[in-house]
């Protein structure tokens, strides 16, 4: 505003002029990053769809489609991570930051930005070296120089560096900025000065970097990907002889699994389901079926989350699709806001194993467990937790007064069912295609996108084209944030493995009393804690490769183990005060977090009862394999 009136007002102070210049540069840079990221999402859908049509319609597989998709995928991951960085949407633990005073909170927010700046500065040159070495590699099908793919890493980090500098210039309190920069520089200089001491500590450095270091960074609000990356870079640079380029190489390895391409595709599919009215149709049918019974709409919430989770794979998308449809009527019937948000958060934990969950896809990519087996095994555990939640709902609402609620006629129910059939069919088609081996998870997500587009255009007549671009950018940002965490956690897991920690952990875990049951109980407790601090995907990527081989060695089926750790992690993720999933539910519901603190205790207990049933009865996880 001041820039537009420059001819009529006194000259701006130097600091204000710099902030205005930085805002202008940021606004100009935004579209230059977001438009290519959105186009890459479209390109991935087109490439994968071309491969699917060629394979299943013309029975002539394209040998280059997966290769091209892999090249574009790394660019999508890095540009998406840049978009998320610019929007401050990288996953972080903010519970303690939110409790701090205004000055301290501002300092911690600035420090988190500085941490990201330090990380990208440290990895920028190694990323350039890594891309330079890829010049000597040629892709087999397209015969392209692999540097075209690897260049995404240094370019992505360079863009993050530019954004971090712009953000610091925009900071109103330059003293706070200098204090955060001084803190970051002081910590780095202190670690470098202590290098001779660190070299003598051996595996105690794991405690220094990966427990104390990561813990301090995560609890101070630094995005989890940068916390993992900084700890790994510091450990490798200061305590080993490995080149720093190893960090970038491990990140590239973690982010390049083609199965992870299902992540952005399912995220986009989930947004399409909400936009085209398919989610509303499903919820409407369930409401007509159960809305007239005591606690009926709460049962509908549990069932709707079960169905919608089978489509989107994104918990935020699930909750955003269901809550706005149900909550107004639930409030009109007298439901308390705290109970609503508590149940919404609990259903988020309940549906973590329902395919095509992104967490299931991640486990398959980092542990080698069959995606088909995970998709098959995930349905019943989610149903078990739904039963325990519905049991509590029945008890709490057994005296609800529904004298003012009319029971819909069979004709009304039948009409809502016919409207919902196209939407209800999609999750079953997805699961059937993957479980029967008809198509991969990535291919099914592409088919689902085409199905949702056609359903929106031809059946529900709800397809606002103006929302497509923001949805594509959101897809890129969320996917980039997830994939950067996977890359950073892959590097951290490699460092832990090379240190011999995995062997030590195996010895400790296999010697636990109680055999397989003891191992499962300890794992459940550990992942509840990890889920509350690190969120789901980082905990899985970091500890999955270490713990799944141990589970097999003690006689626990890998699919059973996957269900236990995913649900335990989900309980931690959605349980206050640290679980960020709970605060996401509050933000989507527009309900203050304090309102749900007491009601959620009962739902967490119900989830734990269901989790214990899954631990004790392996059949729930592996009975249909």
C-alpha positions as CSV (number, residue, x, y, z in Angstrom):
1,X,0.0,0.0,0.0
2,X,2.8,2.4,0.9
3,X,4.6,1.7,-2.3
4,X,1.6,2.7,-4.4
5,X,1.5,6.1,-2.5
6,X,5.2,6.8,-2.8
7,X,4.7,10.0,-4.7
8,X,2.4,11.4,-2.0
9,X,4.1,10.3,1.2
10,X,7.5,10.7,2.8
11,X,10.3,8.2,1.9
12,X,10.0,4.9,3.7
13,X,12.5,4.0,6.4
14,X,15.2,1.7,5.0
15,X,13.9,-1.4,6.9
16,X,10.3,-0.9,5.7
17,X,11.5,-0.4,2.1
18,X,13.5,-3.6,2.3
19,X,10.4,-5.5,3.6
20,X,8.2,-4.0,0.9
21,X,10.8,-5.0,-1.7
22,X,11.0,-8.5,-0.2
23,X,7.2,-8.9,-0.3
24,X,7.2,-7.8,-4.0
25,X,9.9,-10.3,-4.8
26,X,8.0,-13.0,-2.9
27,X,4.8,-12.3,-4.8
28,X,6.8,-12.5,-8.1
29,X,8.6,-15.7,-7.1
30,X,5.4,-17.5,-6.0
31,X,3.8,-18.2,-9.4
32,X,7.2,-19.1,-10.9
33,X,7.3,-22.0,-8.5
34,X,3.7,-22.9,-8.1
35,X,2.8,-23.0,-11.8
36,X,5.5,-25.5,-12.7
37,X,4.6,-27.6,-9.6
38,X,1.0,-27.7,-10.6
39,X,1.9,-28.6,-14.2
40,X,4.1,-31.4,-12.9
41,X,1.1,-32.9,-11.1
42,X,-0.9,-32.8,-14.4
43,X,2.1,-34.2,-16.3
44,X,2.4,-37.2,-13.9
45,X,-1.3,-38.0,-14.3
46,X,-1.1,-37.8,-18.1
47,X,2.1,-40.0,-18.2
48,X,0.7,-42.6,-15.9
49,X,-2.7,-42.6,-17.6
50,X,-1.0,-43.0,-21.0
51,X,0.9,-46.0,-19.6
52,X,-2.3,-47.5,-18.1
53,X,-4.3,-47.1,-21.4
54,X,-1.4,-48.6,-23.4
55,X,-1.1,-51.6,-21.1
56,X,-4.7,-52.4,-20.4
57,X,-6.5,-51.2,-23.5
58,X,-4.0,-51.8,-26.3
59,X,-2.0,-54.5,-24.5
60,X,1.2,-52.8,-25.5
61,X,3.1,-51.6,-22.4
62,X,5.2,-48.4,-22.8
63,X,8.8,-49.1,-21.6
64,X,9.5,-45.4,-21.1
65,X,6.4,-44.2,-19.1
66,X,7.7,-45.3,-15.7
67,X,11.1,-43.8,-16.4
68,X,9.7,-40.5,-17.5
69,X,7.3,-40.5,-14.5
70,X,10.3,-41.1,-12.2
71,X,12.2,-38.1,-13.7
72,X,9.3,-35.8,-13.3
73,X,8.6,-37.2,-9.8
74,X,11.8,-35.9,-8.3
75,X,11.1,-32.4,-9.8
76,X,7.6,-32.6,-8.4
77,X,8.9,-33.6,-5.0
78,X,11.5,-30.8,-4.8
79,X,9.3,-28.0,-6.3
80,X,6.4,-29.1,-4.0
81,X,8.8,-28.9,-1.0
82,X,9.7,-25.4,-2.1
83,X,6.0,-24.4,-2.3
84,X,5.4,-25.9,1.1
85,X,8.4,-24.0,2.5
86,X,7.1,-20.7,1.0
87,X,3.7,-21.3,2.5
88,X,5.2,-22.5,5.9
89,X,3.3,-25.8,5.5
90,X,6.1,-28.3,6.3
91,X,5.2,-30.6,9.1
92,X,6.3,-29.5,12.5
93,X,5.5,-30.0,16.2
94,X,4.1,-26.7,17.4
95,X,2.4,-27.6,20.7
96,X,5.2,-26.1,22.9
97,X,5.7,-23.1,20.5
98,X,2.0,-22.3,20.8
99,X,2.3,-22.2,24.6
100,X,5.1,-19.7,24.6
101,X,4.7,-16.0,25.1
102,X,4.5,-13.6,22.1
103,X,8.2,-12.6,22.1
104,X,9.5,-16.2,22.6
105,X,7.1,-17.5,20.0
106,X,8.3,-15.0,17.5
107,X,11.9,-15.9,18.3
108,X,11.2,-19.6,17.8
109,X,9.3,-19.0,14.5
110,X,12.3,-17.1,13.3
111,X,14.7,-19.7,14.6
112,X,12.8,-22.4,12.7
113,X,13.2,-20.3,9.5
114,X,17.0,-19.9,10.2
115,X,17.2,-23.7,10.7
116,X,15.8,-24.3,7.3
117,X,18.2,-21.7,5.9
118,X,21.2,-23.4,7.5
119,X,20.1,-26.8,6.2
120,X,19.8,-25.7,2.6
121,X,23.1,-23.8,2.7
122,X,24.8,-27.0,4.0
123,X,23.4,-29.3,1.4
124,X,23.4,-27.0,-1.6
125,X,27.0,-27.7,-2.7
126,X,26.8,-31.4,-2.1
127,X,23.5,-31.5,-4.1
128,X,25.3,-29.7,-7.0
129,X,28.2,-32.3,-6.7
130,X,25.7,-35.1,-6.7
131,X,23.9,-33.8,-9.8
132,X,27.3,-33.2,-11.5
133,X,28.2,-36.9,-11.0
134,X,24.9,-38.0,-12.5
135,X,26.1,-36.6,-15.9
136,X,27.9,-39.9,-16.4
137,X,24.7,-41.9,-16.0
138,X,22.2,-42.5,-18.8
139,X,18.6,-43.6,-18.4
140,X,18.0,-47.0,-20.0
141,X,14.7,-46.4,-21.9
142,X,14.8,-42.7,-22.9
143,X,18.6,-42.5,-23.0
144,X,18.6,-39.2,-21.3
145,X,21.4,-37.8,-19.2
146,X,20.4,-38.5,-15.6
147,X,21.6,-35.0,-14.6
148,X,18.3,-33.8,-15.9
149,X,16.6,-35.6,-13.1
150,X,19.2,-35.0,-10.4
151,X,19.3,-31.3,-11.1
152,X,16.0,-31.0,-9.2
153,X,17.9,-31.3,-6.0
154,X,20.3,-28.3,-6.2
155,X,17.7,-26.2,-7.9
156,X,15.1,-27.0,-5.3
157,X,17.5,-26.2,-2.4
158,X,18.6,-23.0,-4.1
159,X,15.0,-21.9,-4.3
160,X,14.4,-22.7,-0.7
161,X,17.5,-20.6,0.1
162,X,16.1,-17.7,-1.8
163,X,12.8,-18.0,0.0
164,X,14.4,-18.2,3.4
165,X,16.4,-15.0,2.7
166,X,13.3,-13.2,1.5
167,X,11.3,-14.3,4.6
168,X,14.1,-13.0,6.9
169,X,14.0,-9.7,5.1
170,X,10.3,-9.5,5.7
171,X,10.7,-10.0,9.4
172,X,9.5,-6.9,11.2
173,X,11.8,-7.3,14.2
174,X,15.4,-7.2,12.8
175,X,16.8,-7.7,16.3
176,X,14.9,-11.0,16.6
177,X,16.3,-12.0,13.2
178,X,19.8,-11.2,14.3
179,X,19.3,-13.1,17.5
180,X,18.0,-16.2,15.7
181,X,20.9,-16.0,13.1
182,X,23.4,-15.6,16.0
183,X,21.9,-18.6,17.8
184,X,22.1,-20.8,14.7
185,X,25.7,-19.7,13.9
186,X,26.7,-20.1,17.6
187,X,25.4,-23.7,17.7
188,X,27.1,-24.6,14.4
189,X,30.4,-23.0,15.6
190,X,30.2,-24.8,18.9
191,X,29.7,-28.2,17.3
192,X,32.6,-27.6,14.9
193,X,34.8,-26.6,17.9
194,X,33.8,-29.8,19.7
195,X,34.6,-32.0,16.8
196,X,37.8,-33.4,18.4
197,X,35.7,-34.4,21.5
198,X,32.9,-35.8,19.4
199,X,35.4,-38.0,17.5
200,X,36.1,-39.8,20.8
201,X,32.5,-40.5,21.8
202,X,31.8,-43.3,19.4
203,X,28.1,-44.3,19.4
204,X,27.3,-41.8,22.1
205,X,27.2,-39.4,19.2
206,X,23.9,-41.0,18.3
207,X,22.5,-39.7,21.6
208,X,24.0,-36.2,20.9
209,X,22.7,-35.8,17.4
210,X,19.7,-38.0,17.0
211,X,18.1,-37.8,20.5
212,X,19.2,-34.5,22.0
213,X,19.7,-32.7,18.7
214,X,16.6,-33.8,16.9
215,X,14.5,-33.5,20.1
216,X,15.7,-29.9,20.6
217,X,15.0,-28.9,17.0
218,X,11.6,-30.6,16.8
219,X,10.3,-29.3,20.1
220,X,11.4,-25.7,19.2
221,X,9.2,-25.9,16.1
222,X,11.8,-26.6,13.4
223,X,10.1,-28.5,10.5
224,X,10.7,-32.2,11.0
225,X,12.4,-32.7,7.6
226,X,15.0,-30.0,8.4
227,X,15.5,-31.3,12.0
228,X,16.3,-34.8,10.5
229,X,18.5,-33.3,7.8
230,X,20.5,-31.1,10.2
231,X,21.1,-33.9,12.6
232,X,22.2,-36.3,9.9
233,X,24.5,-33.8,8.2
234,X,26.1,-32.8,11.5
235,X,26.6,-36.5,12.5
236,X,28.1,-37.4,9.2
237,X,30.3,-34.3,8.8
238,X,31.6,-34.1,12.3
239,X,31.9,-37.8,13.5
240,X,32.5,-39.9,10.3
241,X,34.8,-39.8,7.3
242,X,31.9,-40.2,4.9
243,X,31.5,-37.3,2.4
244,X,28.6,-34.9,2.9
245,X,27.3,-35.8,-0.5
246,X,26.1,-39.0,1.1
247,X,23.3,-37.1,2.8
248,X,22.0,-35.9,-0.6
249,X,22.4,-39.3,-2.1
250,X,20.3,-40.9,0.6
251,X,17.7,-38.2,0.3
252,X,17.5,-38.9,-3.5
253,X,17.1,-42.6,-2.8
254,X,14.3,-42.1,-0.3
255,X,12.4,-39.7,-2.5
256,X,12.7,-41.6,-5.8
257,X,10.8,-44.8,-5.1
258,X,8.2,-44.8,-7.9
259,X,5.6,-46.4,-5.6
260,X,5.6,-43.1,-3.7
261,X,4.2,-41.4,-6.8
262,X,0.9,-42.8,-5.5
263,X,1.2,-40.1,-2.7
264,X,0.5,-37.0,-4.8
265,X,-1.9,-38.9,-7.0
266,X,-4.0,-40.0,-4.1
267,X,-3.8,-36.6,-2.4
268,X,-5.2,-35.0,-5.7
269,X,-7.8,-37.7,-5.9
270,X,-9.0,-36.9,-2.3
271,X,-9.4,-33.2,-3.2
272,X,-11.3,-34.2,-6.4
273,X,-13.7,-36.3,-4.3
274,X,-14.6,-33.4,-2.1
275,X,-14.8,-30.9,-5.1
276,X,-17.1,-33.1,-7.2
277,X,-19.6,-33.7,-4.4
278,X,-18.9,-37.5,-4.2
279,X,-18.0,-37.2,-0.5
280,X,-21.2,-35.3,0.2
281,X,-23.2,-38.0,-1.6
282,X,-21.7,-40.8,0.5
283,X,-22.3,-38.9,3.8
284,X,-25.8,-38.0,2.7
285,X,-26.7,-41.6,2.2
286,X,-25.3,-42.7,5.5
287,X,-27.1,-39.8,7.3
288,X,-30.5,-40.9,5.7
289,X,-29.8,-44.4,6.8
290,X,-28.7,-43.8,10.4
291,X,-29.6,-40.2,11.2
292,X,-32.8,-41.0,13.1
293,X,-31.2,-43.3,15.7
294,X,-29.6,-42.2,18.9
295,X,-26.1,-41.0,18.3
296,X,-26.9,-41.7,14.6
297,X,-24.9,-38.9,13.1
298,X,-21.9,-39.8,15.2
299,X,-22.1,-43.3,13.8
300,X,-22.3,-41.6,10.3
301,X,-19.1,-39.7,11.1
302,X,-17.3,-42.9,12.0
303,X,-18.6,-44.7,8.9
304,X,-18.0,-41.7,6.5
305,X,-14.4,-41.4,7.6
306,X,-14.0,-45.1,7.0
307,X,-15.3,-44.8,3.4
308,X,-13.6,-41.5,2.6
309,X,-10.3,-42.6,3.9
310,X,-10.5,-45.5,1.4
311,X,-10.4,-42.9,-1.4
312,X,-8.2,-40.0,-0.4
313,X,-5.4,-41.3,1.7
314,X,-5.0,-37.9,3.3
315,X,-6.3,-37.3,6.8
316,X,-6.7,-33.6,6.3
317,X,-8.6,-34.1,3.1
318,X,-10.8,-36.8,4.9
319,X,-11.7,-34.5,7.7
320,X,-12.3,-31.5,5.5
321,X,-14.7,-33.6,3.3
322,X,-16.8,-34.9,6.2
323,X,-16.9,-32.3,9.0
324,X,-18.6,-29.4,7.1
325,X,-21.3,-31.8,5.9
326,X,-22.2,-33.3,9.3
327,X,-21.3,-30.8,12.0
328,X,-24.1,-28.2,11.4
329,X,-26.8,-30.8,11.8
330,X,-25.1,-32.5,14.7
331,X,-24.8,-29.1,16.5
332,X,-28.5,-28.5,15.8
333,X,-29.3,-31.7,17.6
334,X,-27.5,-30.6,20.7
335,X,-24.1,-32.2,20.2
336,X,-21.3,-30.3,22.0
337,X,-18.5,-28.9,20.0
338,X,-15.8,-30.6,22.1
339,X,-17.3,-34.0,21.5
340,X,-17.5,-33.4,17.8
341,X,-13.9,-32.4,17.4
342,X,-12.8,-35.2,19.7
343,X,-14.6,-37.8,17.7
344,X,-13.3,-36.4,14.4
345,X,-9.8,-36.6,15.7
346,X,-10.4,-40.2,17.0
347,X,-11.7,-41.3,13.6
348,X,-8.6,-39.9,12.0
349,X,-6.5,-42.3,14.1
350,X,-9.0,-45.1,13.5
351,X,-8.7,-44.9,9.7
352,X,-4.9,-44.8,9.4
353,X,-4.8,-48.4,8.1
354,X,-7.6,-48.2,5.6
355,X,-6.3,-48.4,2.0
356,X,-5.1,-46.5,0.1
357,X,-3.5,-44.9,3.2
358,X,-0.4,-43.0,2.4
359,X,1.2,-44.5,5.5
360,X,0.6,-48.0,4.0
361,X,2.2,-47.0,0.8
362,X,5.2,-45.5,2.7
363,X,5.6,-48.7,4.7
364,X,5.6,-50.7,1.6
365,X,8.2,-48.5,-0.1
366,X,10.7,-48.4,2.9
367,X,10.3,-52.0,4.2
368,X,9.6,-54.1,1.1
369,X,6.3,-55.4,2.5
370,X,3.8,-56.1,-0.2
371,X,1.4,-53.2,-0.9
372,X,-1.3,-55.7,-1.8
373,X,-0.9,-57.5,1.5
374,X,-1.0,-54.2,3.4
375,X,-4.1,-53.1,1.6
376,X,-5.8,-56.4,2.3
377,X,-4.7,-56.4,6.0
378,X,-5.7,-52.8,6.7
379,X,-9.5,-53.1,6.3
380,X,-10.4,-55.2,9.4
381,X,-8.2,-53.3,12.0
382,X,-9.9,-50.1,11.0
383,X,-13.3,-51.8,11.4
384,X,-12.3,-53.1,14.9
385,X,-11.5,-49.5,16.0
386,X,-14.7,-48.3,14.5
387,X,-16.6,-50.8,16.6
388,X,-14.9,-49.6,19.8
389,X,-15.6,-46.0,19.0
390,X,-19.2,-46.7,18.1
391,X,-19.6,-48.6,21.4
392,X,-18.6,-45.4,23.3
393,X,-20.8,-43.3,21.1
394,X,-23.8,-45.6,21.9
395,X,-23.1,-45.3,25.6
396,X,-22.7,-41.5,25.6
397,X,-25.8,-40.9,23.4
398,X,-28.1,-43.7,24.7
399,X,-30.5,-41.1,26.2
400,X,-30.5,-38.6,23.2
401,X,-33.9,-37.0,22.5
402,X,-34.8,-37.6,18.9
403,X,-38.5,-36.8,19.1
404,X,-38.0,-33.8,16.7
405,X,-36.1,-35.9,14.1
406,X,-38.3,-37.4,11.4
407,X,-37.4,-40.9,10.1
408,X,-36.9,-40.8,6.4
409,X,-39.0,-43.0,4.2
410,X,-37.7,-45.9,2.2
411,X,-38.1,-43.9,-0.9
412,X,-35.9,-41.1,0.4
413,X,-33.2,-43.6,1.5
414,X,-33.4,-45.4,-1.8
415,X,-33.0,-42.1,-3.7
416,X,-30.0,-41.1,-1.6
417,X,-28.5,-44.5,-2.2
418,X,-28.8,-44.2,-6.0
419,X,-27.2,-40.8,-5.8
420,X,-24.3,-42.2,-3.7
421,X,-23.7,-45.4,-5.7
422,X,-21.1,-43.9,-8.1
423,X,-19.2,-42.5,-5.1
424,X,-19.6,-45.6,-2.9
425,X,-18.2,-47.8,-5.8
426,X,-14.9,-46.0,-6.0
427,X,-13.2,-47.2,-2.8
428,X,-14.3,-50.8,-3.5
429,X,-12.9,-50.5,-7.1
430,X,-9.6,-49.2,-5.8
431,X,-9.2,-51.9,-3.2
432,X,-10.3,-54.7,-5.6
433,X,-7.9,-53.6,-8.3
434,X,-4.9,-53.5,-6.0
435,X,-5.7,-56.6,-3.9
436,X,-6.5,-58.7,-7.0
437,X,-3.3,-57.6,-8.7
438,X,-5.1,-56.0,-11.6
439,X,-3.1,-52.8,-11.2
440,X,-0.6,-51.2,-9.0
441,X,-1.4,-48.6,-6.3
442,X,0.0,-45.8,-8.6
443,X,-2.0,-47.0,-11.6
444,X,-5.2,-47.3,-9.6
445,X,-4.8,-43.8,-8.3
446,X,-4.6,-42.6,-11.9
447,X,-7.7,-44.5,-12.8
448,X,-9.5,-43.1,-9.7
449,X,-8.7,-39.5,-10.8
450,X,-10.2,-40.1,-14.2
451,X,-13.2,-41.8,-12.6
452,X,-13.7,-38.8,-10.2
453,X,-13.4,-36.3,-13.1
454,X,-16.0,-38.1,-15.2
455,X,-18.3,-38.6,-12.2
456,X,-18.1,-34.9,-11.3
457,X,-18.8,-33.8,-14.9
458,X,-21.4,-36.3,-16.0
459,X,-23.2,-37.5,-12.9
460,X,-22.9,-35.0,-10.1
461,X,-22.6,-32.0,-12.5
462,X,-20.3,-30.4,-10.0
463,X,-16.8,-29.5,-11.3
464,X,-15.8,-25.9,-10.6
465,X,-12.8,-25.5,-13.0
466,X,-11.6,-22.5,-11.0
467,X,-10.7,-24.7,-8.1
468,X,-8.4,-27.0,-10.1
469,X,-5.3,-24.8,-10.0
470,X,-5.3,-24.3,-6.2
471,X,-5.9,-28.0,-5.8
472,X,-3.0,-28.9,-7.9
473,X,-0.7,-26.5,-6.0
474,X,-2.0,-27.9,-2.7
475,X,-1.3,-31.4,-4.0
476,X,2.3,-30.4,-4.9
477,X,2.9,-28.7,-1.5
478,X,1.5,-31.5,0.6
479,X,3.3,-34.1,-1.4
480,X,6.6,-32.2,-1.3
481,X,6.4,-31.8,2.4
482,X,5.8,-35.6,2.8
483,X,8.5,-36.6,0.4
484,X,11.1,-34.2,1.8
485,X,10.5,-35.9,5.2
486,X,10.9,-39.3,3.7
487,X,14.2,-38.2,2.0
488,X,15.6,-36.7,5.2
489,X,14.5,-39.7,7.3
490,X,16.0,-42.1,4.8
491,X,19.4,-40.3,5.3
492,X,19.0,-40.5,9.1
493,X,18.0,-44.2,9.0
494,X,21.1,-44.9,6.9
495,X,23.3,-43.1,9.4
496,X,21.8,-45.1,12.2
497,X,22.3,-48.4,10.3
498,X,25.9,-47.6,9.5
499,X,26.7,-46.8,13.1
500,X,25.7,-50.3,14.2
501,X,22.7,-49.0,16.0
502,X,20.3,-51.4,14.2
503,X,22.2,-54.4,15.5
504,X,22.2,-53.0,19.0
505,X,18.4,-52.3,18.7
506,X,17.8,-55.8,17.4
507,X,19.6,-57.4,20.4
508,X,17.6,-55.3,22.9
509,X,14.2,-55.8,21.2
510,X,14.7,-59.6,20.7
511,X,15.6,-60.0,24.4
512,X,12.5,-58.3,25.7
513,X,10.4,-60.5,28.1
514,X,7.1,-61.9,26.8
515,X,8.3,-63.0,23.3
516,X,6.3,-61.7,20.4
517,X,3.6,-60.2,22.6
518,X,6.1,-58.2,24.7
519,X,7.7,-57.0,21.4
520,X,4.4,-55.8,20.1
521,X,3.4,-54.0,23.4
522,X,6.8,-52.2,23.6
523,X,6.5,-51.3,19.9
524,X,3.0,-49.9,20.4
525,X,4.0,-47.7,23.3
526,X,7.1,-46.5,21.4
527,X,5.1,-45.6,18.3
528,X,2.4,-43.8,20.3
529,X,5.2,-41.6,21.6
530,X,6.9,-41.2,18.3
531,X,3.6,-40.5,16.5
532,X,2.8,-37.6,18.9
533,X,6.3,-36.0,18.4
534,X,7.3,-36.9,14.8
535,X,4.0,-37.5,13.1
536,X,3.3,-40.7,11.2
537,X,5.4,-40.8,8.1
538,X,8.7,-39.7,9.7
539,X,8.5,-42.3,12.4
540,X,7.7,-45.0,9.9
541,X,10.5,-44.1,7.5
542,X,13.0,-43.7,10.3
543,X,12.3,-46.9,12.4
544,X,10.4,-49.1,9.9
545,X,13.6,-50.4,8.2
546,X,15.1,-51.1,11.6
547,X,12.2,-52.8,13.4
548,X,10.4,-54.8,10.7
549,X,13.3,-57.3,10.3
550,X,13.3,-57.7,14.1
551,X,9.6,-58.3,14.1
552,X,10.1,-61.1,11.5
553,X,12.9,-62.6,13.6
554,X,10.8,-62.8,16.8
555,X,7.9,-64.4,14.9
556,X,5.5,-61.5,14.3
557,X,3.9,-61.4,10.8
558,X,5.1,-58.2,9.0
559,X,1.5,-57.2,8.1
560,X,0.3,-57.7,11.6
561,X,3.2,-55.6,12.9
562,X,2.4,-52.9,10.3
563,X,-1.1,-52.6,11.6
564,X,0.0,-52.4,15.2
565,X,2.6,-49.7,14.6
566,X,0.4,-47.7,12.3
567,X,-2.6,-47.6,14.7
568,X,-0.3,-46.9,17.6
569,X,1.2,-44.1,15.7
570,X,-2.2,-42.8,14.8
571,X,-3.2,-42.7,18.4
572,X,-0.2,-40.6,19.2
573,X,-0.7,-38.3,16.2
574,X,-4.3,-37.4,17.2
575,X,-3.9,-37.4,21.0
576,X,-3.4,-34.0,22.6
577,X,-1.4,-32.2,23.9
578,X,1.3,-33.0,21.4
579,X,-0.5,-34.8,18.6
580,X,-0.7,-32.4,15.6
581,X,-3.5,-34.3,14.1
582,X,-5.8,-33.2,16.9
583,X,-5.0,-29.6,16.2
584,X,-5.6,-30.1,12.5
585,X,-9.1,-31.5,13.4
586,X,-9.7,-28.4,15.5
587,X,-8.6,-26.1,12.7
588,X,-10.9,-27.9,10.1
589,X,-13.8,-27.8,12.6
590,X,-13.1,-24.3,13.7
591,X,-13.4,-25.4,17.3
592,X,-11.0,-24.3,20.0
593,X,-8.7,-27.1,21.1
594,X,-9.6,-26.7,24.7
595,X,-13.2,-27.8,24.0
596,X,-12.2,-31.3,23.0
597,X,-9.5,-32.0,25.7
598,X,-11.9,-33.8,28.1
599,X,-14.2,-35.6,25.6
600,X,-11.3,-37.0,23.7
601,X,-10.0,-39.0,26.7
602,X,-12.8,-41.5,26.4
603,X,-12.2,-41.9,22.6
604,X,-8.5,-42.4,23.1
605,X,-9.3,-45.1,25.7
606,X,-11.7,-46.7,23.1
607,X,-8.9,-46.6,20.5
608,X,-6.4,-48.2,22.9
609,X,-8.9,-51.0,23.7
610,X,-9.2,-51.6,19.9
611,X,-5.5,-51.5,19.5
612,X,-5.1,-54.1,22.3
613,X,-7.6,-56.4,20.5
614,X,-5.6,-56.1,17.3
615,X,-2.3,-56.9,19.2
616,X,-3.9,-60.0,20.8
617,X,-5.7,-61.3,17.8
618,X,-3.4,-61.4,14.7
619,X,-6.3,-62.7,12.6
620,X,-7.7,-59.2,12.4
621,X,-4.7,-58.2,10.4
622,X,-3.7,-61.4,8.5
623,X,-7.0,-63.4,8.4
624,X,-7.7,-62.5,4.8
625,X,-4.2,-62.7,3.3
